[in-house]
Amino acid sequence: MKKKLKMLVDLLLLIALPVQIVCGRTGAALHEWLGAAVFLLFLLHHGLNWNWYKSLFQGRYSAVRLGSLLVNVLLFVFMFLVPVSGLAMAEQVSFLHMIHVSDAGAFHSVAAYLICVLIVIHVGMHGVVMHGVKK
């Protein structure tokens, strides 16, 4: 059951993140609410994969494992910074409204695109690509 939930959360994240990129078509309100949902899914993803955190200080670090850790840490940091910059600009999700930051929009966009790149790498490192590299 936990494996199915993990797969569902991952699938929802993979669907929701590209939708977030086309916010011009979805409108600000949907973008903000979907962004809040993506952040909650992100937190759930980490909760369901808690064993990864427990394994951080076990075993040896090969170049592949070190690269994977770097990608995961960068992805984690940006997945927190994007909502923070988004909250600084929030108009629709008023109960999440924060103090306006002057360059939040530019940072928000650049960080969001970096997340897309990091997710492609992250997913690739879990899939067939890494299976071939490990052999």
RODO-2510 file (C-alpha; in nm, 4 decimals, decimal comma):
residues 135
     n   res          X          Y          Z
     1     m     0,0000     0,0000     0,0000
     2     k     0,2813     0,2435     0,0866
     3     k     0,4488     0,1740    -0,2482
     4     k     0,1258     0,2590    -0,4340
     5     l     0,0884     0,5809    -0,2345
     6     k     0,4501     0,6749    -0,3133
     7     m     0,3870     0,6120    -0,6826
     8     l     0,0661     0,8182    -0,6739
     9     v     0,2382     1,1111    -0,5011
    10     d     0,5274     1,0983    -0,7488
    11     l     0,2851     1,0859    -1,0426
    12     l     0,0859     1,3799    -0,9078
    13     l     0,4072     1,5786    -0,8672
    14     l     0,5156     1,4968    -1,2223
    15     i     0,1788     1,6105    -1,3562
    16     a     0,1394     1,9213    -1,1392
    17     l     0,4852     2,0707    -1,1883
    18     p     0,4594     2,1204    -1,5676
    19     v     0,1113     2,2664    -1,5188
    20     q     0,2703     2,5188    -1,2830
    21     i     0,5112     2,6272    -1,5561
    22     v     0,2252     2,7328    -1,7854
    23     c     0,0710     2,9638    -1,5252
    24     g    -0,0150     3,2143    -1,7985
    25     r    -0,2772     2,9691    -1,9189
    26     t    -0,4077     2,8638    -1,5776
    27     g    -0,4331     3,2047    -1,4111
    28     a    -0,2796     3,3379    -1,0916
    29     a    -0,5322     3,1899    -0,8510
    30     l    -0,4977     2,8344    -0,9807
    31     h    -0,1189     2,8754    -0,9961
    32     e    -0,1020     2,9797    -0,6312
    33     w    -0,3374     2,7093    -0,5035
    34     l    -0,1715     2,4408    -0,7143
    35     g     0,1655     2,5649    -0,5897
    36     a     0,0505     2,5155    -0,2313
    37     a    -0,0706     2,1642    -0,3232
    38     v     0,2620     2,0833    -0,4931
    39     f     0,4482     2,1938    -0,1811
    40     l     0,2303     1,9682     0,0344
    41     l     0,2900     1,6788    -0,2079
    42     f     0,6631     1,7530    -0,1872
    43     l     0,6485     1,7286     0,1927
    44     l     0,4478     1,4053     0,1674
    45     h     0,7028     1,2684    -0,0816
    46     h     0,9797     1,3282     0,1714
    47     g     0,7769     1,1801     0,4541
    48     l     0,7138     0,8653     0,2514
    49     n     1,0831     0,8415     0,1615
    50     w     1,2117     0,9011     0,5139
    51     n     1,4363     0,5918     0,4936
    52     w     1,6553     0,7807     0,2478
    53     y     1,7448     1,0266     0,5235
    54     k     1,8288     0,7403     0,7590
    55     s     2,0685     0,5949     0,5026
    56     l     2,2643     0,9176     0,4449
    57     f     2,5374     0,8311     0,6926
    58     q     2,5589     0,4621     0,6067
    59     g     2,7841     0,3019     0,3506
    60     r     3,0369     0,4464     0,1129
    61     y     2,9857     0,7358    -0,1201
    62     s     3,0709     0,6544    -0,4804
    63     a     3,0748     0,9263    -0,7449
    64     v     2,7216     0,8271    -0,8491
    65     r     2,5899     0,8383    -0,4925
    66     l     2,7607     1,1719    -0,4303
    67     g     2,6135     1,3133    -0,7523
    68     s     2,2700     1,1876    -0,6530
    69     l     2,3045     1,3493    -0,3110
    70     l     2,4054     1,6806    -0,4686
    71     v     2,1042     1,6751    -0,7019
    72     n     1,8707     1,5851    -0,4148
    73     v     2,0048     1,8584    -0,1865
    74     l     1,9783     2,1227    -0,4595
    75     l     1,6273     2,0068    -0,5465
    76     f     1,5281     2,0159    -0,1791
    77     v     1,6624     2,3696    -0,1341
    78     f     1,4942     2,5047    -0,4476
    79     m     1,1658     2,3309    -0,3627
    80     f     1,1642     2,5379    -0,0443
    81     l     1,2851     2,8633    -0,2007
    82     v     1,0273     2,8653    -0,4811
    83     p     0,7273     2,8643    -0,2436
    84     v     0,8917     3,1290    -0,0250
    85     s     0,9426     3,3590    -0,3241
    86     g     0,5906     3,2741    -0,4415
    87     l     0,4460     3,3657    -0,1036
    88     a     0,6180     3,7024    -0,1272
    89     m     0,4127     3,7716    -0,4416
    90     a     0,0881     3,5935    -0,3468
    91     e    -0,2313     3,7776    -0,4227
    92     q    -0,4997     3,5095    -0,4322
    93     v    -0,3855     3,2861    -0,1485
    94     s    -0,4253     3,5704     0,0978
    95     f    -0,3808     3,3685     0,4173
    96     l    -0,0327     3,2787     0,2897
    97     h     0,0562     3,6389     0,2010
    98     m     0,3974     3,7592     0,3121
    99     i     0,5999     4,0798     0,2840
   100     h     0,6652     4,1754    -0,0788
   101     v     1,0191     4,1127    -0,2000
   102     s     1,1241     4,3284    -0,4964
   103     d     1,2970     4,0632    -0,7087
   104     a     1,0896     3,7659    -0,5977
   105     g     0,9338     3,7221    -0,9430
   106     a     1,2632     3,6850    -1,1283
   107     f     1,4047     3,4538    -0,8628
   108     h     1,0833     3,2507    -0,8568
   109     s     1,0961     3,1915    -1,2333
   110     v     1,4649     3,1015    -1,2508
   111     a     1,4427     2,8701    -0,9507
   112     a     1,1330     2,7005    -1,0944
   113     y     1,3124     2,6259    -1,4213
   114     l     1,6124     2,4923    -1,2280
   115     i     1,3728     2,2627    -1,0428
   116     c     1,2561     2,1238    -1,3769
   117     v     1,6140     2,0445    -1,4775
   118     l     1,6901     1,8900    -1,1381
   119     i     1,3735     1,6787    -1,1479
   120     v     1,4701     1,5344    -1,4850
   121     i     1,8088     1,4399    -1,3403
   122     h     1,6508     1,3109    -1,0170
   123     v     1,4014     1,0901    -1,2003
   124     g     1,6710     0,9711    -1,4392
   125     m     1,8946     0,8708    -1,1510
   126     h     1,6178     0,6466    -1,0180
   127     g     1,5352     0,4838    -1,3471
   128     v     1,6854     0,2763    -1,6215
   129     v     1,9703     0,5225    -1,6730
   130     m     2,1180     0,4580    -1,3294
   131     h     2,0630     0,0850    -1,3594
   132     g     2,2973     0,0872    -1,6581
   133     v     2,5517     0,3146    -1,4872
   134     k     2,5674     0,0928    -1,1779
   135     k     2,6390    -0,2159    -1,3902
***
